[in-house]
Amino acid sequence: MRTTAAVLWEPGGKWEIEEVELDSPNAGEVMVELTASGLCHSDEHLVTGDLPAVLPMVGGHEGAGRVIEVGPGVTELEVGDPVVMTFLPSCGRCPYCSKGQPNLCNDGAGATLGPQLDGTYRFHARGEDLGQMCLLGTFARHTVVPVKSAVKIDEGFPLDLAALVGCGVTTGFGSSVRTADLRAGDTAVVIGIGGIGANAVQGARAAGCRYVVAVDPVEHKRERSRELGATHVAASIDEAWEIVSELTRGQMAEAAVLCTGVAMGDDLQPALQLVGKRGRVVVTALARAEEETASLSLLDLTLYEKQIRGALFGSSAAQFDIPRLLEMHNLGHLKLRELITKEYTLDQVNEGYEDMRSGRNIRGLIRY
């Protein structure tokens, strides 16, 4: 079939709106007509070259819609089912899925590189095969994805809001609740209040933290974080250190969650200074592939048993956590509509990313 998609043809380029050819789903795949797609920072990493990928590629990895065709052998989903797409497929059988770590499923390895799990392509344009960001390609009105990457949700839930839970909400929320293991009475610091950090704030609040300190240089993001559960805000890590030190009488935070646009090696030591003994620094932000040097006090790690933890998808399990988070929204315990700063058409995708880079957006949303 013919459909419309935003394609990145070369590093450093802009997203170009193309009429593309989309193949029918192969075995173990489904075709989805999308309702909405979030504008996540990870797609910006394709543009800057921070993430390894084989271009050209259809962007987007945060979306929701309805199944309109199923491939051979698919029994988990039917035509008409509402689904959220998750950027990490889970097979349920590999060693990582078997021990309760589906976010590390072997099928997710190399998911940003371009082709589908069988090594072939579903999108084509200008005589070339087009990859799909994280096997999804939600910057398209229609897409074909592995059934392992689609989570069926309850009928009637607004699909524009459900789209956000495919990446940003689950990643941020899980970074606080699962990776950081925050608990009632803890103190948490969230560094960077974008699409991920805003939900790390919500996760810390849901975990029962007595203090949640949100750090961002942009004033309107700091103010929005208060609406999402932050008890205190700071424009810098130095300012946050003063606040946390006073609030905790020098004991410092149980965890700091790093959600900046790009993780840098120089971020670690300032973040480690925000946490106390046995404190955790959770690195959710993506770093450049070539970033291999970090500055930190190894003595602090030993003497105070401080920890550094990586977080992929917030250590979450898509098939379990996505429906649960949607139910939390239904019960009034999780804000979704408030996360959307501005909506765009697919033709405005570059405008959306310019708004993100300038700090005007917490989360932009493409509505089809």
C-alpha positions as CSV (number, residue, x, y, z in Angstrom):
1,M,0.0,0.0,0.0
2,R,1.0,3.6,-0.4
3,T,1.3,5.8,2.7
4,T,3.1,8.9,4.0
5,A,6.1,8.9,6.2
6,A,8.9,11.2,7.6
7,V,12.2,9.8,6.4
8,L,15.8,10.7,7.4
9,W,18.1,10.2,4.5
10,E,21.4,11.2,5.9
11,P,22.9,12.2,9.3
12,G,22.5,15.9,10.0
13,G,19.6,16.2,7.6
14,K,16.0,17.0,8.2
15,W,13.0,14.7,8.2
16,E,11.6,14.6,4.7
17,I,7.9,13.9,4.1
18,E,7.7,11.1,1.5
19,E,5.0,9.0,-0.2
20,V,6.3,5.5,0.5
21,E,5.4,1.9,-0.4
22,L,4.6,-0.3,2.6
23,D,4.6,-4.1,2.3
24,S,2.0,-6.3,3.9
25,P,3.1,-7.9,7.2
26,N,5.2,-11.1,7.1
27,A,4.8,-13.9,9.6
28,G,4.7,-12.7,13.1
29,E,4.0,-9.1,12.1
30,V,1.0,-6.7,12.1
31,M,0.0,-3.6,10.1
32,V,-1.1,-0.7,12.2
33,E,-2.9,2.5,11.3
34,L,-1.6,5.1,13.7
35,T,-3.6,7.7,15.6
36,A,-0.6,9.6,17.1
37,S,3.1,9.5,17.6
38,G,5.2,11.2,20.2
39,L,8.3,13.3,19.3
40,C,10.9,11.6,21.4
41,H,14.5,12.8,21.8
42,S,15.9,9.4,20.8
43,D,14.9,10.2,17.2
44,E,16.9,13.4,17.4
45,H,19.9,11.1,18.2
46,L,19.5,9.6,14.7
47,V,19.7,13.1,13.2
48,T,22.9,14.0,15.2
49,G,24.4,10.6,14.6
50,D,24.6,9.8,18.3
51,L,22.8,6.5,17.8
52,P,24.2,4.0,15.3
53,A,21.7,3.4,12.4
54,V,21.6,2.4,8.8
55,L,19.9,5.2,6.8
56,P,17.6,6.0,5.2
57,M,15.0,5.4,7.9
58,V,11.4,6.1,8.8
59,G,11.6,7.8,12.2
60,G,9.4,7.5,15.3
61,H,9.1,4.9,18.0
62,E,6.3,6.1,20.3
63,G,2.9,5.5,18.9
64,A,-0.5,4.0,19.1
65,G,-3.2,3.0,16.7
66,R,-5.4,0.1,15.5
67,V,-4.4,-3.2,13.8
68,I,-5.6,-3.3,10.2
69,E,-3.9,-6.4,9.0
70,V,-2.2,-9.4,10.6
71,G,0.5,-11.6,9.1
72,P,0.7,-15.4,9.0
73,G,0.8,-17.1,12.3
74,V,-0.4,-14.1,14.4
75,T,-2.9,-15.2,17.0
76,E,-2.2,-12.6,19.8
77,L,-3.9,-9.7,17.9
78,E,-6.8,-9.3,15.6
79,V,-7.9,-6.6,13.1
80,G,-9.4,-3.7,14.9
81,D,-7.4,-4.2,18.2
82,P,-6.1,-0.9,19.7
83,V,-2.4,-1.2,20.4
84,V,0.5,0.7,21.9
85,M,3.8,0.1,20.2
86,T,6.8,-0.5,22.3
87,F,10.3,0.2,21.0
88,L,11.7,-3.0,22.6
89,P,10.3,-6.3,21.4
90,S,10.1,-9.1,23.9
91,C,10.1,-12.7,22.8
92,G,9.3,-14.2,26.2
93,R,11.8,-17.1,25.6
94,C,15.3,-15.7,25.6
95,P,17.4,-15.8,28.9
96,Y,16.6,-12.2,29.7
97,C,12.9,-12.5,29.2
98,S,12.9,-15.7,31.1
99,K,14.4,-14.1,34.2
100,G,12.1,-11.2,34.2
101,Q,14.1,-8.6,32.2
102,P,12.1,-8.3,28.9
103,N,13.5,-4.8,28.3
104,L,16.8,-6.6,27.6
105,C,15.3,-9.2,25.3
106,N,17.8,-10.5,22.7
107,D,15.3,-9.4,19.9
108,G,15.9,-5.8,20.9
109,A,19.6,-5.9,20.1
110,G,20.3,-3.7,17.2
111,A,16.7,-2.6,16.9
112,T,17.8,0.9,15.9
113,L,19.8,-0.3,13.0
114,G,17.1,-0.4,10.4
115,P,15.7,-3.7,9.1
116,Q,13.0,-5.9,10.6
117,L,13.8,-9.0,12.8
118,D,14.2,-11.2,9.7
119,G,16.7,-8.8,8.1
120,T,14.3,-7.5,5.4
121,Y,12.5,-4.2,5.0
122,R,8.8,-3.1,4.8
123,F,9.1,0.5,3.7
124,H,10.5,1.6,0.3
125,A,10.9,4.9,-1.4
126,R,13.1,6.4,-4.2
127,G,14.1,2.9,-5.2
128,E,15.6,2.2,-1.8
129,D,14.7,0.2,1.3
130,L,13.9,2.2,4.4
131,G,14.6,1.1,7.9
132,Q,12.3,1.7,10.8
133,M,13.3,3.3,14.1
134,C,13.3,0.6,16.7
135,L,11.4,-1.7,14.3
136,L,8.4,0.7,14.4
137,G,8.6,3.8,12.3
138,T,5.7,5.7,13.9
139,F,6.4,8.8,11.8
140,A,4.1,7.3,9.2
141,R,0.3,7.0,8.9
142,H,0.6,3.3,8.6
143,T,3.4,0.9,9.6
144,V,4.2,-2.8,9.9
145,V,5.7,-4.0,13.2
146,P,6.6,-7.3,14.9
147,V,3.6,-8.6,17.0
148,K,6.3,-8.7,19.8
149,S,6.4,-4.9,19.7
150,A,2.6,-4.3,20.0
151,V,0.7,-4.2,23.3
152,K,-3.1,-4.6,23.2
153,I,-4.9,-2.1,25.4
154,D,-8.5,-1.7,26.6
155,E,-11.0,-0.4,24.1
156,G,-12.0,3.2,24.6
157,F,-8.7,4.5,26.0
158,P,-7.7,7.7,24.0
159,L,-5.1,6.5,21.6
160,D,-3.4,9.9,21.4
161,L,-2.6,9.7,25.1
162,A,-1.7,6.0,24.9
163,A,1.0,6.8,22.4
164,L,3.0,8.5,25.1
165,V,3.2,5.3,27.1
166,G,5.1,3.5,24.4
167,C,8.4,5.2,25.5
168,G,8.6,8.4,27.5
169,V,6.1,7.7,30.2
170,T,7.1,4.1,30.9
171,T,10.9,4.9,30.6
172,G,10.7,7.9,33.0
173,F,8.3,6.3,35.5
174,G,10.2,3.0,35.5
175,S,13.5,4.8,36.0
176,S,12.3,6.0,39.4
177,V,10.1,3.1,40.5
178,R,12.0,0.2,39.1
179,T,15.7,1.1,38.4
180,A,16.1,3.6,41.2
181,D,13.9,1.5,43.5
182,L,12.5,4.6,45.2
183,R,10.3,4.0,48.2
184,A,8.0,5.9,50.5
185,G,9.8,8.6,52.5
186,D,12.8,8.7,50.1
187,T,14.2,11.9,48.5
188,A,14.7,11.9,44.8
189,V,16.3,14.3,42.3
190,V,15.4,14.3,38.6
191,I,17.9,16.0,36.4
192,G,16.3,17.2,33.1
193,I,12.6,17.7,32.7
194,G,11.8,16.6,29.2
195,G,9.6,13.8,28.0
196,I,11.5,11.3,30.2
197,G,12.3,13.4,33.2
198,A,8.7,14.7,33.6
199,N,7.6,11.1,34.1
200,A,10.5,10.3,36.4
201,V,9.0,13.0,38.6
202,Q,5.6,11.3,38.4
203,G,7.3,7.9,39.2
204,A,9.0,9.4,42.3
205,R,5.8,10.9,43.5
206,A,3.9,7.6,42.9
207,A,6.6,5.8,44.9
208,G,5.8,7.9,47.9
209,C,8.9,10.1,48.0
210,R,8.7,12.9,50.6
211,Y,10.8,15.2,48.5
212,V,11.1,15.3,44.7
213,V,13.6,17.9,43.4
214,A,13.3,18.7,39.7
215,V,16.4,20.3,38.0
216,D,16.2,22.1,34.7
217,P,17.5,25.5,33.4
218,V,14.2,26.2,31.6
219,E,11.7,28.0,33.9
220,H,8.5,26.7,32.4
221,K,9.8,23.1,32.7
222,R,10.5,23.6,36.3
223,E,7.0,25.0,36.9
224,R,5.4,22.2,34.9
225,S,7.3,19.7,37.1
226,R,5.5,21.1,40.1
227,E,2.2,20.1,38.5
228,L,3.5,16.6,38.0
229,G,4.6,16.1,41.6
230,A,7.9,17.9,42.2
231,T,8.1,19.4,45.7
232,H,11.1,21.6,44.9
233,V,12.8,22.9,41.8
234,A,16.3,24.0,40.9
235,A,17.9,25.6,37.8
236,S,21.2,23.8,38.3
237,I,22.7,20.8,40.0
238,D,24.6,23.2,42.4
239,E,21.3,24.8,43.4
240,A,19.8,21.3,43.8
241,W,22.6,20.3,46.1
242,E,21.9,23.2,48.4
243,I,18.2,22.3,48.5
244,V,18.7,18.6,49.1
245,S,21.4,19.1,51.7
246,E,19.1,21.4,53.7
247,L,16.0,19.2,53.3
248,T,17.8,16.0,54.4
249,R,20.0,17.6,57.0
250,G,23.1,16.6,55.0
251,Q,22.0,13.0,54.4
252,M,21.3,13.7,50.7
253,A,19.0,11.9,48.3
254,E,18.4,8.2,47.9
255,A,18.5,8.5,44.1
256,A,19.2,10.9,41.3
257,V,17.8,10.1,37.9
258,L,19.7,11.6,34.9
259,C,17.3,12.5,32.1
260,T,19.2,15.2,30.2
261,G,19.0,15.4,26.4
262,V,22.4,13.8,26.0
263,A,24.3,12.1,28.8
264,M,27.9,13.3,29.3
265,G,30.7,11.8,31.2
266,D,31.1,15.0,33.2
267,D,27.5,14.5,34.5
268,L,28.2,11.6,36.8
269,Q,30.3,13.2,39.6
270,P,27.8,16.1,40.1
271,A,25.0,13.6,40.2
272,L,26.8,11.4,42.6
273,Q,27.3,14.3,45.0
274,L,23.5,14.6,45.2
275,V,23.0,11.2,46.7
276,G,24.0,9.9,50.1
277,K,25.3,6.6,51.4
278,R,24.1,3.7,49.2
279,G,22.6,6.3,47.0
280,R,21.8,5.4,43.3
281,V,22.5,7.5,40.2
282,V,20.3,6.2,37.4
283,V,21.5,7.0,33.9
284,T,18.5,7.1,31.7
285,A,19.7,9.7,29.2
286,L,21.4,8.3,26.1
287,A,25.1,9.2,25.5
288,R,26.9,9.5,22.2
289,A,28.2,6.2,21.0
290,E,31.8,7.4,21.2
291,E,31.4,8.7,24.8
292,E,33.7,6.3,26.8
293,T,35.1,8.5,29.6
294,A,33.4,9.6,32.8
295,S,34.5,11.7,35.7
296,L,33.7,10.4,39.2
297,S,35.1,9.6,42.6
298,L,35.9,5.9,42.8
299,L,36.6,6.4,46.5
300,D,33.0,7.5,47.0
301,L,31.8,4.3,45.4
302,T,33.7,2.3,47.9
303,L,33.5,4.3,51.1
304,Y,29.8,5.3,50.7
305,E,28.6,2.3,48.6
306,K,27.2,4.7,46.0
307,Q,25.9,3.1,42.8
308,I,25.5,3.9,39.2
309,R,22.7,2.1,37.3
310,G,21.8,2.2,33.6
311,A,18.1,2.3,32.8
312,L,16.7,1.0,29.4
313,F,12.9,1.5,29.1
314,G,13.0,2.2,32.9
315,S,13.7,-1.6,33.5
316,S,10.1,-2.1,32.6
317,A,8.1,-4.9,31.1
318,A,5.9,-3.5,28.3
319,Q,3.1,-6.1,28.3
320,F,2.7,-5.6,32.1
321,D,3.6,-2.0,32.7
322,I,1.8,-0.3,29.8
323,P,-1.7,-1.5,30.6
324,R,-1.0,-0.8,34.3
325,L,0.1,2.8,33.6
326,L,-3.0,3.4,31.5
327,E,-5.1,2.1,34.4
328,M,-3.3,4.5,36.8
329,H,-4.3,7.3,34.5
330,N,-7.9,6.2,34.5
331,L,-7.8,6.3,38.3
332,G,-6.3,9.8,38.4
333,H,-2.9,8.6,39.6
334,L,-0.9,9.4,36.4
335,K,-1.1,12.6,34.2
336,L,-0.9,12.2,30.5
337,R,-2.7,15.0,28.8
338,E,-0.7,17.5,30.9
339,L,2.5,16.1,29.3
340,I,1.7,17.3,25.8
341,T,3.0,20.8,25.2
342,K,1.9,21.1,21.6
343,E,0.4,19.0,18.8
344,Y,1.7,18.9,15.2
345,T,0.8,17.4,11.8
346,L,3.3,15.0,10.2
347,D,4.3,17.8,7.9
348,Q,5.4,19.8,11.0
349,V,7.8,17.2,12.4
350,N,10.9,19.4,11.9
351,E,9.1,22.3,13.6
352,G,8.4,20.0,16.5
353,Y,12.0,19.0,17.0
354,E,13.1,22.6,16.7
355,D,10.7,23.4,19.6
356,M,12.2,20.5,21.6
357,R,15.8,21.7,21.0
358,S,14.9,25.2,22.0
359,G,13.3,24.0,25.3
360,R,9.8,25.0,24.4
361,N,8.4,21.5,24.6
362,I,8.2,18.8,27.2
363,R,6.6,16.5,24.8
364,G,5.3,17.2,21.3
365,L,2.8,15.0,19.6
366,I,2.0,14.2,16.0
367,R,-1.7,13.6,15.5
368,Y,-2.7,11.8,12.3
